[in-house]
């Protein structure tokens, strides 16, 4: 294990200092530090490594769209040192064998921590609880459970899941979508959906499930996390729940912070996503809620799909977008460049809070002596043209053609560079 010093970095509190890394730990944070290797980081912002609570790595079963290796390489390029791999694989991650397979694939890849998310119900069918305890007590130590892609729509099943996971501190991450209100839905319900002739997806389909679930969480005392909040009404329900002391957290995706339903007028399937892109008024409400803390974190919902699943007519195209490599830029645009917040908040929503929600070991630690050396360095003054993703196997990128601020220069995972000088590093197989 080697040591090196990052010279003249800018901490989230705007202090300029040096950071000494020795092995896998931060050994010093002070001006004037020295080591055998010195890296000039003048002008670069340093933040704790990002943690994504909502990533689809597709393996096992859908390797034509993504693998754990390619997905974690994409994550490293985006500044992430941990991702949570959703359970909608084939076979479904509803048992010990699959969650341990995903965990071991992440260890072998070596680009970041991969924390498997366990399914709430067997086969994502919504009827019978999966063996949550065995996944929690496995080497994968699963703490986040979700049927994401499908809603746990049965209230009794959801209540049981919230009660059951209390025993080991687990959290249920709900995909809030009332299925009876969204049959064959294709986009946000409104004037544009009527004009385009596409079946509308009402905001109340999301809001009604969130309202039900926060009441269940209040009754059971269980931990509830709301995936990919997308409407102004959902924000108000979460705000109300938090005012009552309900143990609820919420995430928003980068695309719901930036993109709107207007983009669908060209029937470009890159913009087909679940939940759908909403109105500009929803975008503004989500941004405000992220700043004031009603929404706790940004999570990418990185959802890669092969060209065959996206390059087709709208009704047949898969829902989903990639997002790992652009998340930090959109967070900077919304929080920093807008003047609405600061770098401390950016560290909270991309690193500290997601790690806290998921109980991730060695992640989301502040940049202080003794912390694990999981860090990202950003050139906040840069501007980049988004062409495509660099490492993901899929190219369903809704931000292609945009100019976005910032850029990841270095990503450091457990004291090793996974990205150095904006270039992906080849890691030793473990």
C-alpha positions as MATLAB code, in Angstrom:
seq = 'XXXXXXXXXXXXXXXXXXXXXXXXXXXXXXXXXXXXXXXXXXXXXXXXXXXXXXXXXXXXXXXXXXXXXXXXXXXXXXXXXXXXXXXXXXXXXXXXXXXXXXXXXXXXXXXXXXXXXXXXXXXXXXXXXXXXXXXXXXXXXXXXXXXXXXXXXXXXXXXXXXXXXXXXXXXXXXXXXXXXXXXXXXXXXXXXXXXXXXXXXXXXXXXXXXXXXXXXXXXXXXXXXXXXXXXXXXXXXXXXXXXXXXXXXXXXXXXXXXXXXXXXXXXXXXXXXXXXXXXXXXXXXXXXXXXXXXXXXXXXXXXXXXXXXXXXXXXXXXXXXXXXXXXXXXXXXXXXXXXXXXXXXXXXXXXXXXXXXXXXXXXXXXXXXXXXXXXXXXXXXXXXXXXXXXXXXXXXXXXXXXXXXXXXXXXXXXXXXXXXXXXXXXXXXX';
ca = [
       0.000    0.000    0.000;
       1.409    3.377   -1.004;
       1.004    6.890    0.320;
       0.422   10.113   -1.588;
      -0.640   13.663   -0.891;
      -3.287   15.655   -2.713;
      -2.016   19.237   -2.711;
      -4.174   22.364   -2.485;
      -7.593   20.723   -2.581;
     -10.719   22.704   -1.711;
     -12.815   21.091    1.015;
     -16.639   21.348    1.070;
     -16.315   24.192    3.616;
     -14.153   26.062    1.037;
     -10.928   25.610    3.055;
      -7.815   24.994    0.931;
      -5.605   22.258    2.344;
      -3.631   19.071    1.611;
      -4.929   15.535    2.113;
      -2.492   12.717    2.897;
      -3.533    9.182    1.997;
      -1.695    6.248    3.540;
      -2.908    2.857    2.395;
      -6.703    2.848    2.506;
      -7.029    5.652    5.071;
      -6.811    9.408    5.241;
      -3.719   10.060    7.346;
      -3.631   13.854    7.348;
      -5.700   16.910    6.472;
      -3.616   20.068    6.804;
      -1.527   22.477    4.718;
       2.092   21.588    4.002;
       1.839   17.788    4.029;
       4.397   15.707    2.134;
       4.611   12.146    0.799;
       6.608   10.121   -1.709;
       4.036   11.045   -4.363;
       2.556   14.527   -4.601;
      -0.397   15.352   -6.867;
      -1.163   18.992   -7.621;
      -4.918   19.503   -7.194;
      -4.962   23.293   -7.230;
      -8.488   24.487   -8.003;
     -10.089   21.061   -7.575;
     -12.990   20.443   -5.198;
     -12.685   17.355   -2.996;
     -15.763   15.540   -1.719;
     -16.399   12.181   -0.070;
     -16.847    9.476   -2.691;
     -20.376    9.426   -4.040;
     -22.851    6.713   -3.026;
     -25.708    5.754   -5.356;
     -28.668    4.199   -3.585;
     -30.358    3.226   -6.848;
     -28.355    1.549   -9.641;
     -29.350   -1.129  -12.123;
     -26.298   -3.234  -12.952;
     -28.430   -5.820  -14.834;
     -26.211   -8.809  -13.970;
     -27.221  -11.625  -13.716;
     -29.518  -12.108  -16.642;
     -29.326   -8.943  -18.733;
     -25.636   -8.702  -19.537;
     -26.390   -7.384  -23.023;
     -27.358   -4.099  -21.331;
     -24.822   -3.916  -18.490;
     -22.564   -5.983  -16.273;
     -21.310   -5.363  -12.774;
     -17.893   -4.625  -14.277;
     -19.043   -2.084  -16.874;
     -21.561   -0.517  -14.515;
     -18.993    0.031  -11.781;
     -16.515    1.440  -14.295;
     -19.190    3.942  -15.313;
     -19.787    4.658  -11.624;
     -16.097    5.366  -11.033;
     -16.045    7.819  -13.944;
     -18.940    9.584  -12.248;
     -17.131    9.859   -8.905;
     -18.942    7.016   -7.159;
     -17.204    4.743   -4.674;
     -20.334    2.741   -3.838;
     -23.480    1.700   -5.687;
     -26.554   -0.238   -4.630;
     -27.504   -2.843   -7.226;
     -31.257   -3.206   -7.666;
     -32.914   -6.597   -7.419;
     -34.740   -6.828  -10.768;
     -32.213   -9.199  -12.305;
     -32.802  -12.702  -13.696;
     -32.893  -14.613  -11.448;
     -34.305  -11.988   -9.102;
     -32.120  -11.052   -6.130;
     -34.658  -12.415   -3.659;
     -32.406  -14.955   -1.988;
     -28.998  -15.414   -0.417;
     -27.368  -16.993   -3.484;
     -28.084  -14.116   -5.864;
     -27.203  -11.275   -3.490;
     -23.899  -12.952   -2.672;
     -23.214  -13.472   -6.397;
     -23.713   -9.754   -7.036;
     -21.566   -8.844   -4.049;
     -18.745  -11.107   -5.245;
     -18.941   -9.752   -8.801;
     -18.475   -6.283   -7.323;
     -15.454   -7.370   -5.305;
     -13.936   -8.973   -8.399;
     -14.479   -5.827  -10.480;
     -12.792   -3.661   -7.842;
     -13.998   -0.224   -8.950;
     -16.319    0.523   -6.034;
     -18.324   -1.134   -3.303;
     -21.345   -2.962   -4.684;
     -24.110   -3.376   -2.129;
     -26.856   -5.722   -3.360;
     -30.438   -4.592   -2.854;
     -32.693   -7.488   -1.907;
     -36.176   -7.924   -3.334;
     -39.050   -7.287   -0.942;
     -41.188  -10.049   -2.416;
     -40.424  -13.369   -4.057;
     -39.916  -12.946   -7.774;
     -40.988   -9.284   -7.476;
     -44.520  -10.663   -7.619;
     -45.783   -8.530   -4.742;
     -47.513  -11.414   -2.978;
     -45.133  -13.138   -0.560;
     -42.194  -11.681    1.328;
     -38.763  -12.820    0.186;
     -36.420  -14.319    2.772;
     -35.318  -10.922    4.039;
     -33.557  -12.252    7.130;
     -31.277  -14.640    5.231;
     -30.192  -11.822    2.900;
     -29.623   -9.513    5.865;
     -27.572  -12.127    7.700;
     -25.528  -13.178    4.658;
     -22.019  -12.005    3.821;
     -23.698   -9.403    1.617;
     -25.360   -7.981    4.778;
     -28.290   -6.552    2.804;
     -29.965   -3.577    4.466;
     -31.943   -2.089    1.554;
     -34.889   -3.992    0.063;
     -36.868   -2.956   -3.006;
     -39.053   -4.370   -5.754;
     -38.049   -1.342   -7.848;
     -39.554   -1.468  -11.286;
     -42.678   -2.693   -9.548;
     -44.635   -1.279   -6.640;
     -45.350   -3.270   -3.495;
     -48.987   -2.401   -4.017;
     -50.545   -4.741   -1.454;
     -50.851   -2.754    1.773;
     -50.670   -5.848    4.000;
     -47.463   -7.042    2.318;
     -45.952   -3.564    2.645;
     -46.917   -3.376    6.311;
     -45.337   -6.779    6.957;
     -42.120   -5.762    5.200;
     -41.811   -2.576    7.272;
     -42.400   -4.528   10.476;
     -40.065   -7.397    9.583;
     -37.055   -5.287    8.659;
     -37.130   -3.405   11.959;
     -35.358   -6.360   13.601;
     -32.117   -5.702   11.695;
     -32.414   -2.004   10.824;
     -33.419   -2.559    7.217;
     -35.146   -0.050    4.982;
     -37.872   -0.623    2.402;
     -37.288    1.417   -0.765;
     -40.645    1.779   -2.473;
     -41.297    2.265   -6.166;
     -44.415    4.392   -5.715;
     -46.751    3.524   -8.583;
     -50.351    2.442   -8.100;
     -50.600   -0.198  -10.859;
     -54.332    0.140  -11.445;
     -53.860    3.802  -12.371;
     -50.957    3.241  -14.775;
     -52.011    0.363  -17.004;
     -50.311    0.923  -20.396;
     -49.275    4.445  -19.273;
     -46.532    5.926  -21.430;
     -45.856    9.472  -20.181;
     -47.037   12.150  -17.769;
     -50.777   12.695  -17.964;
     -51.703   16.111  -19.302;
     -52.135   18.236  -22.393;
     -48.988   16.899  -24.096;
     -49.957   13.245  -23.616;
     -53.374   14.027  -25.109;
     -51.781   15.780  -28.088;
     -49.333   12.949  -28.719;
     -51.976   10.270  -28.271;
     -50.024    8.514  -25.506;
     -51.695    7.005  -22.453;
     -51.238    9.366  -19.513;
     -49.522    8.552  -16.209;
     -51.265   10.576  -13.480;
     -49.298   12.192  -10.666;
     -51.777   10.726   -8.158;
     -50.571    7.225   -9.021;
     -47.328    8.116   -7.281;
     -48.726   10.370   -4.586;
     -51.410    7.951   -3.384;
     -48.889    5.169   -2.727;
     -46.555    7.532   -0.876;
     -49.469    8.755    1.280;
     -50.445    5.188    2.118;
     -46.899    4.105    2.861;
     -45.986    6.980    5.164;
     -49.061    6.069    7.226;
     -47.900    2.451    7.311;
     -44.404    3.565    8.324;
     -45.850    5.759   11.062;
     -47.944    2.866   12.372;
     -45.192    0.246   12.253;
     -42.175    2.402   13.110;
     -40.399    0.881   10.115;
     -37.928    2.682    7.857;
     -39.378    3.815    4.530;
     -37.436    5.230    1.597;
     -39.247    6.658   -1.440;
     -37.538    6.011   -4.764;
     -37.354    8.594   -7.579;
     -39.810   11.251   -6.380;
     -41.186   13.021   -9.451;
     -44.125   15.300   -8.586;
     -44.766   18.436   -6.567;
     -47.584   16.610   -4.791;
     -45.228   13.830   -3.701;
     -42.941   16.469   -2.208;
     -45.821   17.821   -0.119;
     -46.765   14.357    1.144;
     -43.179   13.673    2.224;
     -42.914   17.112    3.821;
     -46.111   16.438    5.781;
     -44.861   13.005    6.881;
     -41.571   14.407    8.123;
     -43.415   17.088   10.086;
     -45.171   14.244   11.917;
     -41.886   12.496   12.696;
     -42.402    9.577   10.309;
     -39.179    7.645    9.598;
     -39.190    8.397    5.865;
     -36.477    9.484    3.434;
     -36.744   10.305   -0.252;
     -34.585   10.487   -3.359;
     -34.748   12.378   -6.625;
     -32.997   11.472   -9.862;
     -30.813   13.835  -11.890;
     -33.175   13.569  -14.858;
     -36.212   14.612  -12.820;
     -34.237   17.646  -11.647;
     -33.500   18.793  -15.191;
     -35.710   17.320  -17.914;
     -39.417   17.828  -18.611;
     -42.231   16.164  -20.529;
     -41.817   18.636  -23.410;
     -38.897   16.543  -24.671;
     -41.267   13.721  -25.571;
     -42.828   15.659  -28.443;
     -40.243   14.117  -30.765;
     -41.005   10.560  -29.581;
     -37.314   10.114  -28.693;
     -37.244    6.934  -26.613;
     -34.219    8.124  -24.641;
     -36.745   10.169  -22.671;
     -39.030    7.250  -21.841;
     -38.575    6.603  -18.147;
     -40.425    5.323  -15.075;
     -41.678    7.457  -13.385;
     -42.138    9.718  -16.402;
     -40.668   13.138  -16.947;
     -43.089   15.671  -15.502;
     -43.906   19.382  -15.848;
     -41.545   22.299  -15.251;
     -43.505   23.134  -12.085;
     -42.670   19.668  -10.757;
     -38.982   20.148  -11.589;
     -38.911   23.421   -9.657;
     -40.670   21.843   -6.667;
     -38.178   18.961   -6.640;
     -35.229   21.360   -6.750;
     -36.605   23.408   -3.863;
     -37.228   20.257   -1.823;
     -33.686   19.029   -2.435;
     -32.285   22.322   -1.178;
     -34.472   22.519    1.931;
     -33.958   18.871    2.915;
     -37.436   17.505    2.253;
     -35.749   15.328   -0.365;
     -32.733   13.710    1.267;
     -30.561   12.515   -1.603;
     -29.877   12.318   -5.301;
     -29.916    8.765   -6.691;
     -29.279    8.060  -10.360;
     -31.709    5.232  -11.150;
     -29.045    4.309  -13.738;
     -31.076    2.040  -16.032;
     -29.052    0.847  -19.030;
     -30.788   -0.855  -21.952;
     -29.429   -2.399  -25.102;
     -30.045   -0.671  -28.436;
     -32.637   -3.308  -29.335;
     -34.765   -2.252  -26.357;
     -34.542    1.480  -27.061;
     -34.179    1.905  -30.833;
     -37.756    0.974  -31.609;
     -41.224    2.502  -31.662;
     -42.249    4.350  -28.515;
     -44.828    1.891  -27.193;
     -42.377   -1.023  -27.432;
     -39.342    0.768  -25.977;
     -38.098    0.007  -22.481;
     -38.362    2.543  -19.684;
     -35.034    3.888  -18.380;
     -31.973    6.102  -18.784;
     -28.296    5.897  -17.878;
     -27.035    8.469  -15.402;
     -23.942    7.562  -13.383;
     -21.427    9.637  -15.342;
     -23.464   12.852  -15.387;
     -25.010   12.917  -11.892;
     -22.365   15.151  -10.294;
     -22.626   17.714  -13.084;
     -26.397   17.973  -12.713;
     -26.094   18.191   -8.930;
     -23.596   21.041   -9.346;
     -25.912   22.789  -11.804;
     -28.930   22.529   -9.490;
     -27.263   23.167   -6.147;
     -24.142   25.253   -6.778;
     -24.329   27.083  -10.088;
     -27.904   28.127   -9.332;
     -26.718   29.836   -6.140;
     -29.362   27.947   -4.155;
     -27.045   25.836   -1.991;
     -23.398   24.929   -1.332;
     -20.765   22.210   -1.573;
     -21.547   20.878    1.907;
     -25.084   20.128    0.749;
     -23.746   18.496   -2.404;
     -21.607   16.195   -0.235;
     -24.672   15.383    1.858;
     -27.010   14.465   -1.003;
     -24.483   12.469   -3.039;
     -22.462   10.813   -0.284;
     -23.094   11.324    3.419;
     -26.864   10.856    3.540;
     -27.226    7.915    1.115;
     -24.572    6.023    3.068;
     -26.393    6.834    6.292;
     -29.752    5.640    4.934;
     -28.254    2.362    3.721;
     -25.974    1.845    6.742;
     -23.015    1.446    4.387;
     -19.720    0.614    6.146;
     -16.707    2.797    5.214;
     -18.759    5.021    2.917;
     -20.100    8.532    3.367;
     -17.355    9.489    5.782;
     -16.224   13.114    6.017;
     -12.723   14.003    4.851;
     -10.973   13.785    8.205;
      -8.055   11.811    9.628;
      -8.983    8.167   10.097;
     -11.711    8.033    7.439;
     -11.516    5.517    4.627;
      -9.939    7.156    1.574;
     -13.049    7.188   -0.619;
     -12.948   10.564   -2.386;
     -13.726   12.370   -5.611;
     -12.024   15.479   -7.014;
     -13.992   17.737   -9.335;
     -12.999   20.578  -11.638;
     -16.033   22.748  -10.908;
     -14.993   25.384  -13.429;
     -14.949   23.023  -16.374;
     -17.734   22.701  -18.921;
     -18.180   19.590  -20.980;
     -20.200   18.574  -24.006;
     -22.096   15.396  -23.226;
     -21.632   13.013  -26.131;
     -22.311    9.592  -24.690;
     -21.321    7.381  -21.799;
     -17.744    6.212  -21.637;
     -17.927    2.875  -19.874;
     -21.514    1.650  -19.707;
     -22.485   -0.959  -22.277;
     -25.627    1.045  -23.023;
     -25.961    4.452  -24.629;
     -29.513    5.467  -23.676;
     -28.251    8.820  -22.411;
     -30.890   11.571  -22.145;
     -28.249   14.259  -21.599;
     -26.449   13.720  -24.909;
     -25.959   17.049  -26.675;
     -26.116   19.160  -23.513;
     -23.354   21.282  -21.999;
     -22.942   20.489  -18.307;
     -20.662   22.027  -15.688;
     -17.893   20.319  -13.786;
     -16.063   17.114  -14.412;
     -14.582   14.300  -12.333;
     -10.784   14.470  -12.477;
      -9.884   11.820   -9.873;
     -11.871    9.113   -8.090;
     -10.163    7.361   -5.186;
     -11.594    4.125   -3.803;
     -10.048    2.731   -0.615;
      -6.857    4.638   -1.321;
      -6.551    3.533   -4.958;
      -7.245    5.622   -8.043;
     -10.091    4.207  -10.101;
     -10.052    7.392  -12.190;
      -6.895    9.495  -12.497;
      -6.651   12.615  -14.624;
     -10.153   11.848  -15.971;
      -9.029    8.438  -17.208;
     -10.349    5.101  -15.998;
      -7.636    3.049  -14.320;
      -7.258   -0.681  -14.810;
      -7.801   -2.361  -11.455;
      -6.296   -5.649  -10.401;
      -8.865   -8.426  -10.270;
      -9.551   -9.412   -6.675;
];
